[in-house]
């Protein structure tokens, strides 16, 4: 007989994720001792560790969400050969048998990977050894189902760091360029100079202009003496590791001593031009004023002449009239 739905309602509402967690806990404690990983006791691990027992073990994990389409990536810096253990895990609510697991290096399918399930948690593990630069790169786990989830482990050699901003100096001076690697020790450092697209290695044995300081293994310093404008450009510090190479660019700018004077000379030229314009305006104004004054004076002279002429003409009739009266 079917029980009333109201009695079973609270039990049916128990979250599925909690049931999966209880199942996973029960499975891991079945022997009375919790296990670090459900894949650690498989035979391939012991075989790999025996063959490369002198190498250290690098273990890395990625956890994926079932209902997320966003890939998860993890960047891993590796300086020397190592045994690698990569593990991806995902919680599956619809059953782990419905999920297809694959591993890839770039676009190449990988084999001999391991899968295991504990309750609703599905694990995928890939174990290998990196002993050369060809084995570096990206390793990805894929969980295929209704939605495909991907986790990617990116292996790269350590980065080296130089001066971010251009180094500015002057002709005739000396300068020091530096590159450094944090928490790593490259096997070899090399400096290159490029004033275009071609990198030319710097040989300190052939030129007294350069000197390289190799005091610390994790850094390199290039000293350049008696700088000229031809020495400016890009300098590359190149580090060689057991598993690859890394480089960094340092920009050098060499200025002439006339360069700092250019703004001052520009101001002097501007002031000189301004003074010349003012003097020309003053000269032109004075000439124009003098011309106006000369014109006024000429008009006054003409006016006086005109007045004198009119006075003579007016006096002539009066003189004749007086003469006639006197007669």
Secondary structure, DSSP 4 states (H G I P E B T S, - for coil): -PPPHHHHHHHHTS-HHHHHHHHHHHHHTTTSS--S-TTTTSHHHHHHHHHTTTS-EEEEEEEE-TT----EEEEEE--S-EEEEEEEEEE-SS-GGG-EEEEEETTEE--S-EEEEETTEEEEEEEEEE-SGGG-EEEEEEEESSS-EEEEEEEEPPP-B--SSPEEEETT--EEEEEE-TT---SEEEEEEESSS--EE--TTT-TTEEEE-SSTTEEEEEE-S--GGG-EEEEEEEEETTEEEEEEEEEEEE-TTHHHHHHHHHHHHHHHHHHHHHHHHHHHHHHHHHHHHHHHHHHHHHHHHHHHHHHHHHHHHHHHHHHHH-
